């Protein structure tokens, strides 16, 4: 029987098909694709959750995205 890690990084690699530290993204219904560099040290959410179980990482990612959204909204409204 094969063992598959349930760590956040393993699942991210499975879902997004990371190859050579790049993610190729194609939006549904569109023909264009683009590549994203996958550098975990540049992403706080990813860095904090890489090697923990997905059941723990999920709520952490949600909190991180909520914080990011709040900051983004402040900046887009001209508030610092």
C-alpha positions as CSV (number, residue, x, y, z in Angstrom):
1,X,0.0,0.0,0.0
2,X,1.3,3.4,-0.9
3,X,1.4,6.2,1.7
4,X,0.4,9.7,0.7
5,X,1.2,12.5,3.1
6,X,-1.6,14.7,4.2
7,X,0.6,17.6,4.7
8,X,-0.5,20.9,3.2
9,X,2.5,21.1,0.8
10,X,1.8,17.6,-0.6
11,X,-1.8,18.4,-1.3
12,X,-1.0,21.8,-2.8
13,X,1.4,20.0,-5.2
14,X,-1.2,17.4,-6.1
15,X,-3.9,20.0,-6.7
16,X,-1.9,22.6,-8.6
17,X,0.6,20.3,-10.4
18,X,3.7,22.1,-9.3
19,X,6.6,21.4,-11.6
20,X,10.0,23.0,-11.3
21,X,8.6,25.4,-8.7
22,X,6.1,26.7,-11.2
23,X,2.3,26.5,-11.3
24,X,0.5,26.7,-14.6
25,X,-2.9,28.1,-14.2
26,X,-5.8,28.0,-16.7
27,X,-9.1,29.6,-15.8
28,X,-12.2,27.5,-16.7
29,X,-13.6,28.5,-20.1
30,X,-10.6,30.5,-21.2
31,X,-7.8,29.5,-23.5
32,X,-5.0,31.5,-22.0
33,X,-2.7,30.1,-19.3
34,X,-0.1,31.7,-17.1
35,X,2.7,30.6,-14.9
36,X,3.2,31.5,-11.3
37,X,6.5,31.0,-9.5
38,X,6.1,28.9,-6.4
39,X,8.4,30.4,-3.8
40,X,7.2,29.5,-0.3
41,X,9.5,31.9,1.5
42,X,7.6,34.8,-0.2
43,X,4.2,33.7,0.9
44,X,3.5,33.9,4.7
45,X,0.4,31.7,4.6
46,X,2.2,29.0,2.7
47,X,5.3,29.2,4.8
48,X,3.4,28.9,8.1
49,X,1.4,25.8,6.8
50,X,3.8,23.9,4.6
51,X,4.5,20.9,6.9
52,X,1.4,20.7,9.0
53,X,-1.6,18.4,8.4
54,X,-4.2,19.7,6.0
55,X,-6.9,19.5,8.8
56,X,-4.8,22.1,10.7
57,X,-3.7,24.2,7.7
58,X,-7.3,24.7,6.3
59,X,-8.4,27.0,9.2
60,X,-5.0,28.8,9.2
61,X,-5.3,29.5,5.4
62,X,-8.8,30.8,5.9
63,X,-7.6,33.2,8.6
64,X,-4.7,34.3,6.5
65,X,-6.9,35.0,3.5
66,X,-9.3,37.0,5.6
67,X,-6.4,39.1,7.0
68,X,-5.1,39.6,3.5
69,X,-8.6,40.6,2.2
70,X,-8.9,43.2,5.1
71,X,-5.5,44.7,4.2
72,X,-6.3,44.7,0.5
73,X,-9.5,46.5,1.1
74,X,-7.8,49.1,3.3
75,X,-5.2,49.8,0.6
76,X,-7.8,49.9,-2.2
77,X,-9.8,52.5,-0.2
78,X,-6.7,54.6,0.5
79,X,-6.5,53.8,4.2
80,X,-3.2,52.8,5.7
